[in-house]
Amino acid sequence: MLYVGLKQHKLKIRIKQHFGYGPSKSLALHLSHWIPKEIKLKISIYQIDSENAEYISFLEQGFWDSLKPMFGRRKEV
């Protein structure tokens, strides 16, 4: 697992940034600049229909704790 993150708006833009097609100063993975071309990536996106920010943060922490991603940071509630 490389990364677990939360995005509420403009998901396509954020994914482009992680692939390296966006501002160089964004806090994104910029995969196109360092990951070998022969690597196959799988992206999983989960839509959560809730306005409860605390609940969503709790879910993100649960993903973080169980998947132990290599990059990013675990947010505290």
Buried (B, 14 or more C-beta within 10 A) or exposed (E): EBBBBBEEEEEEEBBBBBBBEBEEEBEBBBBEEEBEEEEEEEEEEEEEEEEEEEEBBEBBBEBBEEEEBEEBEEEEE
